[in-house]
């Protein structure tokens, strides 16, 4: 990989385990809202998914604007029990602020910080995420030249919008670019379709199930630099 000049990275489940933190953030946000409005009926997980899909069908932009999707979810639940639109809007604003703060209460994977700092001395680094985490909330944020979210390009990976924007911002070609991520479709297939090289972060012993050739993989950030020098 001697020709690589740009390395882009996914965030959730690549830099940190997002599962437990996102569940905790949602629980704490709902608890706060229930203290303000005890009558809210949240339903179960299937109800959450059904309402999410309903909101997206009503407004397709919510598929890639996940921050607005969450706000609309809270707004829908509050509107079921409140008639004051100003009060609803104020509660939604405060609830989302709580959620996004808790959502960033994350533990970076071991070895990641040192790896990124070292890579930043040799490559241009960028973030390509479908989520709403902000890399600038972490000390390593300064090591990245850009961060591209789905909101920025109005689409989700594996669509190539993120990758094309990365090439525009970096000035490099796809043949000079490498993408790292955990998701076989969003990251690996997306990078493949965009003409990037790609390496799979697989720290849960997942089985490769895509039609494209299985890429190099790793599960430990302490070993990543060694992998790309082979």
C-alpha positions in Angstrom: 0.0 0.0 0.0 2.9 2.3 -0.8 0.7 4.6 -3.0 -1.8 5.4 -0.2 -1.9 9.0 0.8 -5.4 9.3 2.3 -6.9 7.0 5.0 -10.6 7.4 5.9 -12.3 5.8 8.9 -15.8 4.9 10.1 -16.6 5.8 13.7 -19.3 3.8 15.5 -18.1 0.2 16.2 -14.8 1.0 14.5 -13.3 3.5 17.0 -15.5 2.4 19.9 -18.3 0.0 20.8 -21.5 2.0 20.3 -24.1 -0.5 21.5 -24.1 0.0 25.3 -23.4 3.8 25.2 -26.3 4.5 22.8 -28.7 2.4 24.9 -27.6 4.1 28.0 -28.0 7.6 26.4 -31.5 6.7 25.2 -32.5 5.4 28.6 -31.2 8.5 30.5 -32.9 10.8 28.0 -36.2 9.0 28.4 -35.9 9.1 32.1 -35.4 12.8 32.0 -38.4 13.3 29.8 -40.5 11.0 32.0 -39.6 13.2 35.0 -41.1 16.2 33.0 -43.9 14.3 31.4 -44.7 11.0 33.2 -47.6 10.2 30.8 -45.3 9.4 27.9 -45.8 5.8 26.6 -42.6 4.7 25.0 -43.8 1.2 24.0 -41.3 -1.6 23.3 -38.4 -1.8 20.8 -40.7 -2.9 17.9 -42.8 0.1 18.6 -39.7 2.3 18.4 -38.7 0.7 15.0 -42.2 1.0 13.6 -42.4 4.7 14.5 -38.9 5.4 13.2 -39.9 3.8 9.8 -43.2 5.7 9.8 -41.3 9.0 10.3 -38.9 8.2 7.5 -41.8 7.3 5.1 -43.3 10.7 5.9 -40.0 12.5 5.4 -37.4 10.6 3.5 -34.6 13.0 4.5 -34.8 11.6 8.0 -33.1 8.5 6.7 -29.8 10.4 6.5 -30.5 13.1 9.0 -30.5 10.9 12.1 -30.3 13.8 14.6 -33.5 15.3 13.2 -35.0 11.8 13.2 -34.4 11.4 16.9 -35.9 14.9 17.6 -39.0 13.9 15.5 -39.3 10.7 17.6 -39.3 12.7 20.8 -41.7 15.2 19.4 -44.1 12.5 18.3 -44.2 11.0 21.7 -44.6 14.3 23.4 -47.4 15.4 21.1 -49.4 12.3 22.1 -49.8 13.7 25.6 -49.2 17.5 25.4 -51.1 20.2 23.5 -48.6 23.1 23.9 -46.4 23.1 20.8 -43.9 25.6 22.4 -43.5 23.3 25.4 -43.0 20.3 23.2 -40.4 22.1 21.1 -38.5 23.2 24.3 -38.6 19.7 25.7 -37.4 18.2 22.5 -34.5 20.7 22.3 -33.4 19.9 25.9 -33.9 16.1 25.5 -31.7 16.0 22.4 -29.0 18.0 24.1 -29.0 15.4 26.9 -28.9 12.6 24.4 -26.1 13.8 22.2 -24.0 14.6 25.3 -24.5 11.1 26.7 -24.0 9.6 23.2 -20.5 10.9 23.3 -19.7 9.1 26.6 -17.5 6.6 24.8 -14.4 4.5 25.5 -12.0 4.4 22.5 -10.6 1.0 21.6 -7.2 0.2 23.1 -4.3 1.4 20.9 -6.5 3.7 18.8 -5.2 7.0 20.0 -1.5 6.2 19.5 -2.2 4.6 16.2 -4.1 7.7 14.9 -1.4 10.1 16.1 1.3 8.1 14.4 -0.7 7.7 11.1 -1.4 11.5 11.0 2.3 12.1 10.6 2.4 10.1 7.4 -1.1 10.3 5.8 -4.0 12.7 5.5 -6.8 11.3 7.7 -10.6 11.7 7.4 -13.8 10.5 9.0 -16.8 9.0 7.0 -19.7 8.3 9.2 -23.4 7.5 8.9 -23.8 8.6 12.5 -23.8 11.9 14.4 -20.8 11.4 16.6 -18.3 14.3 16.4 -14.7 13.3 16.3 -13.8 16.8 17.6 -15.2 15.9 21.0 -12.1 13.7 21.4 -8.4 14.6 21.7 -7.6 12.8 18.4 -10.0 15.2 16.5 -7.1 17.5 15.7 -5.4 14.6 13.8 -8.1 14.5 11.1 -8.3 16.9 8.1 -12.1 16.5 7.7 -15.1 14.6 9.0 -18.0 13.8 6.6 -21.5 12.7 8.0 -24.5 11.5 6.1 -26.1 14.9 6.7 -23.2 16.5 4.8 -23.8 14.5 1.7 -27.5 13.7 2.1 -27.0 10.0 1.8 -25.8 7.0 3.8 -22.9 4.7 3.1 -22.7 2.4 1.1 -23.7 5.1 -1.4 -20.5 6.6 -2.6 -21.3 10.2 -1.6 -19.1 10.1 1.5 -16.2 8.7 -0.5 -16.6 11.2 -3.4 -16.6 14.1 -1.0 -13.5 12.8 0.7 -11.7 12.8 -2.6 -12.9 16.4 -3.3 -11.7 17.6 0.1 -8.4 15.8 0.0 -7.4 16.3 -3.6 -6.3 12.7 -3.9 -7.6 10.0 -6.2 -9.5 6.8 -5.2 -6.4 4.7 -6.0 -4.5 6.8 -3.4 -7.2 6.2 -0.7 -7.8 3.6 1.9 -11.0 3.2 4.0 -11.2 1.4 7.4 -14.5 0.3 8.9 -16.4 -2.5 10.7 -19.5 -2.8 8.5 -19.3 -5.2 5.6 -21.8 -3.4 3.4 -21.7 0.3 4.5 -17.9 0.4 4.8 -16.3 -2.4 2.7 -18.8 -2.5 -0.1 -19.1 1.2 -0.2 -15.3 1.7 -0.4 -15.1 -1.0 -3.1 -17.8 0.7 -5.2 -16.0 4.1 -4.8 -12.7 2.6 -6.0 -11.0 2.9 -2.6 -8.7 0.2 -1.1 -10.3 -1.1 2.1 -9.4 -3.0 5.3 -12.0 -4.6 7.6 -12.0 -3.9 11.3 -13.4 -7.2 12.7 -13.2 -7.4 16.4 -16.1 -9.8 16.9 -15.0 -12.7 14.7 -17.7 -12.1 12.1 -17.8 -14.3 9.0 -17.3 -12.5 5.7 -20.5 -12.8 3.7 -20.1 -10.4 0.8 -19.7 -11.3 -2.9 -16.6 -9.1 -3.3 -13.3 -10.5 -2.2 -12.6 -10.6 1.5 -10.3 -7.8 2.4 -7.4 -7.8 4.9 -8.8 -7.6 8.4 -7.6 -6.7 11.9 -9.1 -6.7 15.4 -6.5 -4.7 17.4 -5.5 -1.1 16.7 -2.1 -1.8 18.2 -1.4 -3.9 15.1 -2.9 -1.8 12.4 0.2 0.1 11.3 2.1 -3.1 10.8 -0.8 -4.4 8.6 -0.6 -1.5 6.1 3.1 -1.8 5.7 3.0 -5.4 4.6 
